[in-house]
Amino acid sequence: MSSSAADAAPKTAAAARAAAAAPEGVLLRRLRYAEPATLLWIVLIGVLVVLVVWPVAELLLTSLRSARTGTFTLSNYAAAYGRTRYVDALLNSLALGAVSAAICAVLAVPMAWAASRTDMPGRGFAWLTVLAAFIIPPYLGAIGWILLAGPNSGWINQAWMWLTGSEHSIVNVYSFWGLAFVIALNAYPFVFIFAKSGLDLISSEMEDAANILGAGTWLTTMRITLPLVGPAILAGVILVFLETIALFGTPAIIGIPARINVVTTQLWQFFEAPVRAEVAAAYAMPLLLITALLILVQRLLLGRKGYVSQTGKGGERRPIPLGPLRWVMFGWCVLVFLLSVAAPMVALVQASFAKAWGRGFSFDNLTLGNYTYLLFEHDAAWSAVVNTFVFAAASATFAVVVALAIAYIVKRRVMPFGSLLAFLCMAPFVIPGIVMAIGFYAAYAGPPLLLYGTSAMMILAFTTRFLPIAYANGAAGMQMIHPEMEEAVRILGGGRITAIRRVVAPLLKKALLGGWLLVFILATRELSAAIFLVGPETRTISVLLYDLSEEGNFEVLSALGGILLVITLAFVGIGMKLIGRDFMLRRE
């Protein structure tokens, strides 16, 4: 290099620094951050503040604020836990969650082991049983079991009294154990999914070693196989526990007539006139803390990647021959199917076509009047159906769009602090739906927005409730797309928005459709949030079903539940056709 060129280099660098320091250079550097990705990041922060941050913050503030003076106080907590009845409701919820989770483990773990590790016939049937139980809304299963095991008039009790001549019933769904059993029949798919996912990863080498040393099939299963997947099973049990203590529909339909008060039904009572939102907010805080703590424990359990086996996924997995006992395991799966799906659904179908469900099967008891009444005479049925699917479609669309944008920013590291977006997006997963509903009420029911009872409030609440599901689908899909494809678009002159629209979205269409359908289906059956935020013009099918159950109109209720179930099955069929038969049960 010549001396003149060497002298020119420092001068050029100095000139560049001077230009950058000039007002024009500062302006150019600032404009770099005004690209669409930055603006999108700012918009998403605003959206998540509206959906997550402000409702949770307002929930906490409301619990610490006097309703009369607006000053800081702990009197709301004193009122929330100052009566034995309120404390008993919390203890009942914890006990109900523990018992239901234990029953789920008894039902699901043998099914998962048989379907994953053995030569049991009909392993696909076991999987479809779990899917069917997952599809049925919990409150419909509860209604089915009321028809089956209601005192005196339930089918099981009528059959018992007819066979034995006894005047006393044999089962009573309106009891603590009846309530726990009905909840478990709807929730056991969670334990099944976790247990089977863990069992599918275990190679046969450790079981073979145990067999060589003289251990039989059952000893090997109890001493080797199940302990290896113990953390996965426990994670599923924790999820059932959390779902149970946050559940409203089944405890309200069965528990209130049985005088079993739990946290969710007590929260509902705080919203009866006069509304005591500040006491409800204080009463909900322990539920939020318990949920957050147990979700953390669950994450730690699932984060232990080495718990499955030392050989990991690479080992060979051979089905264990059970001999004649394989039919015993198949019979167990059939029994679970009968209890969780077939029996309650048969009872619902019979009641929907009956003039009086207690009269049983007879031609003179058959009628289409219940469906005719709903479709042509009931003043709220059609509006409830329309509201349900409009709210669900809007919520699913909003959730998928927001989740895709967040997943792109997080996975592509477009902006700093992208992990903050992911954290806020997944935060509703640790917030029970009923607690989030109270937060929305505290944040947006009053002035200046006055959104209580409006469609906007319902859509925002549903979107927030199921945003983690949409994000999990979007994030899993983003990991499957190599960034080089988007970089090629940018090299050819396209921006990030063009890359998302022309490359990312088309490649993710199955994942996005799966997320949309899953959020849509779950939103159509949502009750815990809807019951707290619904207004006269925004009733949904789930809320109308609950209203009918309070009236004791089980025939019309069953017909409306049948309509909801048929439409849900239609969307599940679409999802199976386009995405895969297990799209509702995937754990991304």
C-alpha positions as CSV (number, residue, x, y, z in Angstrom):
1,M,0.0,0.0,0.0
2,S,1.3,3.5,-0.9
3,S,2.0,6.1,1.8
4,S,-0.8,8.3,0.3
5,A,-3.3,5.5,0.6
6,A,-2.2,4.7,4.1
7,D,-2.7,8.4,5.1
8,A,-6.1,8.5,3.4
9,A,-7.4,5.5,5.4
10,P,-7.4,7.3,8.8
11,K,-8.9,10.3,7.2
12,T,-11.7,8.3,5.7
13,A,-12.5,6.6,9.0
14,A,-12.4,9.9,10.8
15,A,-14.8,11.3,8.2
16,A,-17.2,8.4,8.7
17,R,-17.2,9.0,12.4
18,A,-17.8,12.7,11.9
19,A,-20.7,11.9,9.5
20,A,-22.2,9.5,12.0
21,A,-21.9,12.1,14.8
22,A,-23.6,14.7,12.6
23,P,-27.4,15.2,13.1
24,E,-28.0,13.5,9.7
25,G,-26.0,10.4,10.8
26,V,-27.9,10.1,14.1
27,L,-31.2,10.4,12.2
28,L,-30.2,7.6,9.9
29,R,-29.1,5.3,12.8
30,R,-32.5,6.0,14.5
31,L,-34.4,5.3,11.3
32,R,-32.8,1.8,11.1
33,Y,-34.9,0.9,14.2
34,A,-38.1,2.1,12.5
35,E,-38.2,-0.9,10.1
36,P,-41.4,-3.0,10.1
37,A,-40.0,-5.6,12.5
38,T,-39.4,-3.0,15.2
39,L,-42.8,-1.5,14.7
40,L,-44.3,-5.0,14.9
41,W,-42.3,-5.7,18.2
42,I,-43.8,-2.5,19.7
43,V,-47.3,-3.4,18.6
44,L,-47.0,-6.9,20.0
45,I,-45.8,-5.5,23.4
46,G,-48.9,-3.3,23.4
47,V,-51.2,-6.3,22.5
48,L,-49.7,-8.4,25.3
49,V,-50.0,-5.6,27.8
50,V,-53.7,-5.4,27.0
51,L,-54.2,-9.2,27.0
52,V,-52.0,-10.3,29.9
53,V,-50.1,-7.6,31.8
54,W,-52.9,-5.2,32.6
55,P,-55.5,-7.8,33.7
56,V,-53.1,-9.5,36.0
57,A,-51.8,-6.2,37.4
58,E,-55.4,-5.0,37.9
59,L,-56.3,-8.2,39.6
60,L,-53.5,-7.7,42.1
61,L,-54.3,-4.0,42.6
62,T,-58.0,-4.7,43.1
63,S,-57.2,-7.3,45.7
64,L,-55.2,-4.6,47.6
65,R,-57.6,-1.7,47.1
66,S,-60.6,-0.6,49.1
67,A,-63.8,-0.7,47.1
68,R,-65.1,2.4,48.9
69,T,-62.0,4.7,49.3
70,G,-59.6,3.2,46.7
71,T,-56.8,3.2,49.3
72,F,-54.4,0.4,50.0
73,T,-55.8,-2.3,52.4
74,L,-55.5,-5.9,53.4
75,S,-59.2,-6.1,54.4
76,N,-60.1,-7.8,51.2
77,Y,-57.9,-10.8,52.1
78,A,-59.4,-10.7,55.6
79,A,-62.9,-10.9,54.1
80,A,-61.9,-13.6,51.6
81,Y,-60.4,-15.9,54.2
82,G,-62.1,-14.7,57.3
83,R,-64.9,-17.2,57.3
84,T,-64.6,-21.0,57.8
85,R,-66.8,-21.6,54.7
86,Y,-64.3,-19.8,52.4
87,V,-61.3,-21.7,53.8
88,D,-63.1,-25.0,53.6
89,A,-63.8,-24.3,49.9
90,L,-60.0,-23.9,49.3
91,L,-59.3,-27.1,51.2
92,N,-62.1,-28.9,49.3
93,S,-60.5,-27.8,46.0
94,L,-57.1,-29.1,47.0
95,A,-58.6,-32.5,48.2
96,L,-60.7,-32.8,45.0
97,G,-57.7,-32.1,42.8
98,A,-55.6,-34.7,44.7
99,V,-58.3,-37.4,44.5
100,S,-59.2,-36.7,40.9
101,A,-55.5,-36.8,39.9
102,A,-55.1,-40.2,41.7
103,I,-58.1,-41.7,40.0
104,C,-56.7,-40.4,36.6
105,A,-53.4,-42.2,37.3
106,V,-55.3,-45.4,38.0
107,L,-57.3,-45.2,34.8
108,A,-54.6,-43.9,32.5
109,V,-51.2,-45.5,33.4
110,P,-52.3,-49.1,32.7
111,M,-53.8,-47.9,29.4
112,A,-50.7,-46.0,28.4
113,W,-48.4,-48.9,29.3
114,A,-50.5,-51.4,27.4
115,A,-50.8,-49.2,24.3
116,S,-47.1,-48.3,24.3
117,R,-45.2,-51.4,25.5
118,T,-47.3,-54.5,25.0
119,D,-48.9,-56.6,22.2
120,M,-52.4,-55.7,23.4
121,P,-54.8,-55.8,20.6
122,G,-56.7,-52.7,19.7
123,R,-54.0,-50.2,20.7
124,G,-55.5,-47.7,18.2
125,F,-58.8,-48.1,20.1
126,A,-57.1,-47.0,23.3
127,W,-55.8,-43.9,21.6
128,L,-59.3,-43.1,20.1
129,T,-60.8,-43.6,23.5
130,V,-58.5,-40.9,24.9
131,L,-59.3,-38.6,22.0
132,A,-63.0,-39.0,22.5
133,A,-62.8,-38.4,26.2
134,F,-60.7,-35.2,25.5
135,I,-63.3,-33.9,23.0
136,I,-66.3,-34.2,25.3
137,P,-66.7,-31.0,27.3
138,P,-66.4,-31.7,31.1
139,Y,-69.9,-30.3,31.9
140,L,-71.5,-32.6,29.3
141,G,-69.9,-35.6,30.9
142,A,-71.2,-34.4,34.2
143,I,-74.7,-34.1,32.9
144,G,-74.4,-37.6,31.4
145,W,-73.4,-39.0,34.8
146,I,-76.2,-37.2,36.6
147,L,-78.6,-39.1,34.2
148,L,-76.8,-42.3,35.0
149,A,-76.0,-42.0,38.7
150,G,-78.5,-39.5,40.1
151,P,-80.0,-40.7,43.4
152,N,-83.1,-42.8,42.8
153,S,-83.8,-41.6,39.2
154,G,-80.4,-42.4,37.6
155,W,-80.3,-45.4,35.2
156,I,-77.9,-47.3,37.4
157,N,-79.9,-46.9,40.5
158,Q,-83.2,-47.7,38.7
159,A,-81.6,-50.9,37.3
160,W,-80.3,-51.9,40.8
161,M,-83.7,-51.3,42.5
162,W,-85.4,-53.3,39.7
163,L,-83.0,-56.2,39.9
164,T,-82.8,-56.4,43.7
165,G,-86.2,-55.1,44.8
166,S,-84.4,-52.6,47.0
167,E,-85.7,-49.1,47.7
168,H,-82.2,-47.7,48.2
169,S,-79.9,-46.4,45.5
170,I,-76.4,-47.9,45.1
171,V,-74.5,-44.9,43.7
172,N,-74.8,-41.2,44.2
173,V,-73.1,-38.8,41.8
174,Y,-74.0,-35.9,44.2
175,S,-71.1,-36.7,46.6
176,F,-67.4,-35.8,46.9
177,W,-66.3,-39.2,45.5
178,G,-68.9,-39.0,42.7
179,L,-67.7,-35.5,41.8
180,A,-64.0,-36.6,41.8
181,F,-64.8,-39.7,39.7
182,V,-66.7,-37.7,37.0
183,I,-63.9,-35.1,36.8
184,A,-61.3,-37.9,36.4
185,L,-63.2,-39.5,33.6
186,N,-62.8,-36.3,31.6
187,A,-59.2,-35.5,32.7
188,Y,-57.4,-38.8,32.5
189,P,-56.2,-38.1,28.9
190,F,-53.7,-35.7,30.3
191,V,-52.0,-38.4,32.3
192,F,-52.3,-40.8,29.4
193,I,-50.5,-38.4,27.0
194,F,-47.6,-37.7,29.4
195,A,-47.2,-41.4,30.4
196,K,-47.3,-42.7,26.9
197,S,-44.9,-40.1,25.6
198,G,-42.4,-41.2,28.2
199,L,-43.0,-44.9,27.7
200,D,-42.5,-44.5,23.9
201,L,-38.9,-43.3,24.6
202,I,-37.8,-46.3,26.6
203,S,-35.7,-48.9,24.8
204,S,-36.2,-52.6,25.6
205,E,-32.5,-53.1,26.7
206,M,-33.1,-52.4,30.4
207,E,-36.2,-54.6,30.4
208,D,-34.3,-57.4,28.7
209,A,-31.5,-57.1,31.3
210,A,-34.1,-57.5,34.1
211,N,-35.6,-60.5,32.4
212,I,-32.2,-62.1,32.0
213,L,-31.7,-61.7,35.7
214,G,-34.9,-63.5,36.4
215,A,-37.5,-60.8,36.7
216,G,-40.9,-61.4,35.1
217,T,-43.0,-59.0,33.1
218,W,-44.9,-57.5,36.0
219,L,-41.8,-57.1,38.3
220,T,-39.9,-55.5,35.5
221,T,-42.7,-53.1,34.8
222,M,-43.1,-52.1,38.4
223,R,-39.3,-51.9,39.3
224,I,-37.9,-50.7,36.0
225,T,-40.3,-49.3,33.4
226,L,-42.7,-47.3,35.5
227,P,-40.0,-45.7,37.7
228,L,-38.2,-44.5,34.5
229,V,-41.3,-42.6,33.5
230,G,-42.3,-41.6,37.0
231,P,-41.5,-37.9,36.4
232,A,-43.6,-37.8,33.2
233,I,-46.5,-39.5,35.0
234,L,-46.2,-37.0,37.9
235,A,-46.1,-34.1,35.5
236,G,-49.5,-35.4,34.0
237,V,-50.9,-35.8,37.6
238,I,-49.9,-32.2,38.4
239,L,-51.6,-31.0,35.3
240,V,-54.8,-32.8,36.2
241,F,-54.6,-31.4,39.7
242,L,-54.3,-27.8,38.3
243,E,-57.2,-28.4,35.8
244,T,-59.4,-29.7,38.6
245,I,-58.9,-26.8,41.1
246,A,-59.5,-24.3,38.2
247,L,-62.6,-26.2,36.9
248,F,-66.0,-24.5,37.2
249,G,-68.6,-26.4,35.2
250,T,-68.5,-29.9,36.8
251,P,-68.1,-28.6,40.4
252,A,-71.0,-26.2,39.8
253,I,-73.4,-28.7,38.2
254,I,-72.7,-31.5,40.6
255,G,-71.0,-29.8,43.6
256,I,-73.6,-27.1,44.3
257,P,-76.6,-29.4,44.6
258,A,-74.4,-31.7,46.8
259,R,-73.4,-28.7,49.0
260,I,-69.7,-29.2,48.1
261,N,-68.2,-25.7,47.9
262,V,-64.9,-25.3,46.1
263,V,-62.8,-22.3,45.1
264,T,-64.4,-21.8,41.7
265,T,-68.0,-21.9,42.9
266,Q,-67.1,-19.7,45.8
267,L,-65.6,-17.1,43.3
268,W,-68.9,-17.3,41.4
269,Q,-70.8,-16.5,44.6
270,F,-68.7,-13.4,45.1
271,F,-70.0,-12.2,41.7
272,E,-73.7,-12.6,42.7
273,A,-75.4,-9.3,43.6
274,P,-73.9,-7.3,45.2
275,V,-70.7,-8.0,43.2
276,R,-67.6,-8.1,45.4
277,A,-64.9,-8.1,42.8
278,E,-62.2,-7.0,45.3
279,V,-62.9,-9.9,47.6
280,A,-63.0,-12.3,44.6
281,A,-59.6,-10.9,43.5
282,A,-58.1,-11.5,46.9
283,Y,-59.6,-15.0,47.1
284,A,-58.2,-15.9,43.7
285,M,-54.6,-15.0,44.5
286,P,-53.7,-18.3,46.4
287,L,-55.1,-20.2,43.4
288,L,-52.8,-18.3,41.1
289,L,-49.8,-18.9,43.4
290,I,-50.5,-22.6,43.7
291,T,-50.8,-22.9,39.9
292,A,-47.6,-21.0,39.2
293,L,-45.6,-23.1,41.8
294,L,-46.9,-26.5,40.5
295,I,-46.3,-25.5,36.9
296,L,-42.7,-24.7,37.9
297,V,-42.4,-28.1,39.5
298,Q,-43.8,-29.7,36.3
299,R,-41.3,-27.9,34.1
300,L,-38.5,-29.1,36.3
301,L,-39.7,-32.7,36.1
302,L,-40.0,-32.6,32.3
303,G,-36.7,-30.7,32.0
304,R,-34.8,-33.8,33.3
305,K,-34.0,-35.1,29.9
306,G,-32.1,-38.1,31.2
307,Y,-34.9,-39.7,33.3
308,V,-36.1,-42.0,30.5
309,S,-33.2,-44.3,30.0
310,Q,-29.5,-44.1,29.4
311,T,-29.9,-45.2,25.8
312,G,-32.4,-42.4,24.9
313,K,-34.3,-42.7,21.7
314,G,-31.8,-44.8,19.9
315,G,-32.6,-48.1,21.6
316,E,-34.8,-50.8,20.1
317,R,-38.4,-51.0,21.5
318,R,-40.1,-54.3,21.2
319,P,-43.7,-55.0,22.4
320,I,-43.9,-57.2,25.5
321,P,-45.9,-60.4,24.9
322,L,-48.6,-60.7,27.5
323,G,-50.2,-63.9,26.4
324,P,-53.9,-64.2,27.5
325,L,-53.4,-61.2,29.7
326,R,-53.4,-59.0,26.7
327,W,-57.2,-59.4,26.5
328,V,-57.4,-58.3,30.2
329,M,-55.6,-55.1,29.3
330,F,-57.9,-54.6,26.3
331,G,-60.9,-55.2,28.6
332,W,-59.5,-52.4,30.9
333,C,-59.4,-50.0,27.9
334,V,-63.0,-51.0,27.0
335,L,-64.1,-50.4,30.6
336,V,-62.6,-46.9,30.6
337,F,-64.2,-46.2,27.2
338,L,-67.6,-47.3,28.6
339,L,-67.3,-45.1,31.7
340,S,-65.8,-42.0,30.1
341,V,-67.5,-41.9,26.7
342,A,-70.1,-44.5,25.8
343,A,-72.3,-44.5,29.0
344,P,-72.7,-40.8,29.5
345,M,-73.1,-40.1,25.8
346,V,-75.8,-42.8,25.4
347,A,-77.6,-41.2,28.4
348,L,-77.4,-37.7,26.8
349,V,-78.6,-39.0,23.5
350,Q,-81.6,-40.8,25.1
351,A,-82.5,-37.7,27.1
352,S,-82.3,-35.4,24.1
353,F,-84.9,-37.5,22.3
354,A,-87.1,-38.1,25.4
355,K,-90.2,-36.4,26.6
356,A,-89.1,-37.3,30.2
357,W,-85.6,-38.8,30.6
358,G,-86.5,-40.7,33.7
359,R,-89.0,-42.9,31.8
360,G,-86.2,-44.6,30.0
361,F,-86.4,-46.2,26.5
362,S,-89.8,-46.6,25.0
363,F,-91.4,-45.5,21.8
364,D,-94.1,-43.4,23.4
365,N,-91.3,-41.5,25.2
366,L,-89.5,-40.5,22.0
367,T,-89.8,-37.0,20.6
368,L,-88.1,-34.5,18.4
369,G,-89.6,-31.7,20.4
370,N,-86.5,-30.8,22.3
371,Y,-84.6,-30.1,19.1
372,T,-87.6,-28.3,17.6
373,Y,-87.9,-26.2,20.7
374,L,-84.2,-25.2,20.5
375,L,-84.1,-24.5,16.8
376,F,-87.4,-22.7,16.3
377,E,-88.9,-21.6,19.7
378,H,-86.2,-20.9,22.3
379,D,-85.5,-17.2,22.4
380,A,-81.8,-17.5,23.2
381,A,-80.6,-20.7,21.6
382,W,-79.8,-19.4,18.1
383,S,-78.1,-16.3,19.4
384,A,-76.0,-18.5,21.8
385,V,-75.0,-20.8,18.8
386,V,-74.0,-17.8,16.7
387,N,-72.2,-16.1,19.5
388,T,-70.3,-19.3,20.3
389,F,-68.9,-19.7,16.9
390,V,-68.3,-16.1,16.1
391,F,-66.4,-15.6,19.4
392,A,-64.4,-18.8,18.8
393,A,-63.5,-18.0,15.2
394,A,-62.4,-14.4,16.1
395,S,-60.4,-15.6,19.1
396,A,-58.7,-18.4,17.2
397,T,-57.8,-16.0,14.3
398,F,-56.5,-13.3,16.7
399,A,-54.5,-15.8,18.8
400,V,-52.9,-17.5,15.8
401,V,-51.9,-14.1,14.1
402,V,-50.4,-12.8,17.4
403,A,-48.7,-16.1,18.2
404,L,-47.1,-16.4,14.7
405,A,-45.7,-12.9,14.9
406,I,-44.3,-13.5,18.3
407,A,-42.9,-16.9,17.4
408,Y,-41.1,-15.3,14.4
409,I,-39.5,-12.6,16.5
410,V,-38.4,-15.0,19.2
411,K,-37.1,-17.8,17.0
412,R,-35.4,-15.5,14.5
413,R,-34.0,-13.2,17.2
414,V,-35.2,-10.2,15.2
415,M,-35.3,-7.9,18.2
416,P,-33.7,-7.8,21.6
417,F,-35.8,-9.0,24.6
418,G,-37.7,-11.3,22.3
419,S,-37.8,-13.8,25.2
420,L,-40.0,-11.2,27.0
421,L,-42.6,-11.6,24.4
422,A,-42.5,-15.4,24.7
423,F,-42.8,-15.2,28.5
424,L,-45.8,-13.0,28.3
425,C,-47.4,-15.1,25.6
426,M,-47.1,-18.3,27.7
427,A,-48.0,-16.6,31.0
428,P,-51.8,-17.3,30.6
429,F,-50.8,-21.0,30.8
430,V,-50.1,-20.6,34.5
431,I,-53.2,-18.4,35.1
432,P,-56.4,-20.4,35.7
433,G,-59.1,-19.3,33.3
434,I,-61.4,-18.2,36.1
435,V,-58.7,-16.0,37.6
436,M,-58.0,-14.5,34.3
437,A,-61.7,-13.7,33.9
438,I,-61.7,-11.9,37.2
439,G,-58.7,-9.9,36.0
440,F,-60.4,-8.9,32.8
441,Y,-63.5,-7.9,34.9
442,A,-61.3,-5.7,37.1
443,A,-59.4,-4.2,34.2
444,Y,-62.1,-3.5,31.6
445,A,-65.5,-3.8,33.1
446,G,-65.6,-0.2,34.5
447,P,-64.9,3.2,33.0
448,P,-63.5,4.3,30.7
449,L,-63.9,1.2,28.5
450,L,-67.0,-0.3,30.0
451,L,-66.5,-3.6,28.2
452,Y,-68.4,-5.9,30.6
453,G,-70.9,-8.1,28.8
454,T,-69.7,-7.1,25.3
455,S,-68.4,-9.2,22.5
456,A,-65.0,-7.5,22.6
457,M,-64.6,-8.6,26.3
458,M,-65.4,-12.2,25.4
459,I,-63.1,-12.4,22.4
460,L,-60.2,-10.8,24.3
461,A,-60.7,-13.2,27.2
462,F,-60.9,-16.3,25.0
463,T,-57.8,-15.1,23.0
464,T,-55.8,-14.7,26.1
465,R,-57.0,-18.0,27.6
466,F,-55.7,-20.0,24.6
467,L,-52.8,-17.9,23.4
468,P,-50.2,-20.3,24.8
469,I,-51.7,-23.1,22.7
470,A,-51.4,-21.1,19.5
471,Y,-47.9,-20.0,20.4
472,A,-46.8,-23.5,21.1
473,N,-47.9,-24.6,17.6
474,G,-46.4,-21.5,15.9
475,A,-43.0,-21.8,17.8
476,A,-42.8,-25.6,17.0
477,G,-43.4,-24.8,13.3
478,M,-40.9,-22.0,13.2
479,Q,-38.2,-24.3,14.4
480,M,-38.8,-26.6,11.4
481,I,-38.2,-23.8,8.8
482,H,-34.5,-23.0,8.1
483,P,-33.7,-19.3,8.1
484,E,-31.9,-19.5,4.8
485,M,-35.2,-19.6,3.0
486,E,-36.1,-16.2,4.4
487,E,-32.6,-14.8,3.8
488,A,-33.0,-15.7,0.1
489,V,-36.1,-13.6,0.0
490,R,-34.2,-10.7,1.5
491,I,-31.3,-11.1,-0.8
492,L,-33.7,-10.7,-3.7
493,G,-35.0,-7.5,-2.3
494,G,-37.9,-8.6,-0.1
495,G,-38.4,-7.4,3.5
496,R,-39.2,-9.5,6.6
497,I,-42.9,-8.9,6.1
498,T,-42.7,-10.3,2.5
499,A,-40.7,-13.3,3.8
500,I,-43.3,-14.0,6.4
501,R,-46.2,-13.6,3.9
502,R,-44.6,-15.5,1.0
503,V,-42.4,-18.1,2.8
504,V,-43.1,-18.6,6.5
505,A,-46.9,-18.6,6.4
506,P,-47.3,-21.0,3.5
507,L,-44.9,-23.4,5.0
508,L,-46.6,-23.2,8.3
509,K,-50.1,-23.5,7.0
510,K,-50.7,-27.0,8.6
511,A,-49.3,-25.9,11.9
512,L,-51.3,-22.7,11.8
513,L,-54.5,-24.5,10.8
514,G,-53.9,-27.1,13.6
515,G,-53.5,-24.3,16.1
516,W,-56.5,-22.4,14.8
517,L,-58.8,-25.5,15.0
518,L,-57.6,-26.4,18.5
519,V,-58.2,-22.9,19.8
520,F,-61.5,-22.8,18.0
521,I,-62.7,-26.1,19.5
522,L,-61.6,-25.2,23.0
523,A,-63.2,-21.8,22.8
524,T,-66.6,-23.2,21.8
525,R,-66.7,-25.2,25.0
526,E,-65.1,-22.6,27.4
527,L,-67.2,-22.0,30.5
528,S,-64.9,-20.9,33.3
529,A,-64.1,-17.5,31.7
530,A,-67.4,-17.0,29.9
531,I,-69.6,-17.4,33.0
532,F,-67.9,-14.4,34.7
533,L,-67.9,-12.1,31.6
534,V,-71.1,-12.9,29.8
535,G,-73.8,-10.3,29.2
536,P,-77.5,-10.5,28.2
537,E,-76.5,-10.4,24.5
538,T,-73.4,-12.4,24.6
539,R,-74.5,-15.8,26.0
540,T,-72.7,-18.8,24.6
541,I,-73.7,-22.4,24.3
542,S,-71.7,-23.3,27.4
543,V,-73.3,-20.6,29.5
544,L,-76.8,-21.5,28.2
545,L,-76.1,-25.2,29.1
546,Y,-75.3,-24.1,32.6
547,D,-78.4,-22.0,32.8
548,L,-80.5,-25.0,31.7
549,S,-78.9,-27.3,34.2
550,E,-79.8,-24.8,37.0
551,E,-83.4,-25.1,35.7
552,G,-83.3,-28.9,35.8
553,N,-84.3,-29.0,32.1
554,F,-82.1,-32.0,31.2
555,E,-84.0,-33.0,28.1
556,V,-83.5,-29.6,26.3
557,L,-80.0,-29.4,27.8
558,S,-79.1,-32.8,26.3
559,A,-80.3,-31.7,22.9
560,L,-78.2,-28.5,23.0
561,G,-75.2,-30.5,24.2
562,G,-75.8,-32.9,21.3
563,I,-75.8,-30.0,18.8
564,L,-72.5,-28.7,20.3
565,L,-70.9,-32.2,20.2
566,V,-71.9,-32.9,16.6
567,I,-70.4,-29.5,15.4
568,T,-67.3,-30.2,17.5
569,L,-66.9,-33.6,16.0
570,A,-67.2,-32.1,12.5
571,F,-64.3,-29.7,13.2
572,V,-62.3,-32.5,14.8
573,G,-62.9,-34.6,11.6
574,I,-61.7,-31.7,9.5
575,G,-58.6,-31.5,11.6
576,M,-57.9,-35.2,11.4
577,K,-58.3,-35.1,7.6
578,L,-56.0,-32.1,7.1
579,I,-53.4,-32.4,9.8
580,G,-53.5,-35.9,11.4
581,R,-55.7,-37.9,13.7
582,D,-53.9,-36.9,16.9
583,F,-53.7,-33.1,16.3
584,M,-55.7,-32.4,19.4
585,L,-53.4,-34.5,21.6
586,R,-50.0,-33.5,20.4
587,R,-47.5,-32.2,22.9
588,E,-45.3,-29.8,21.0
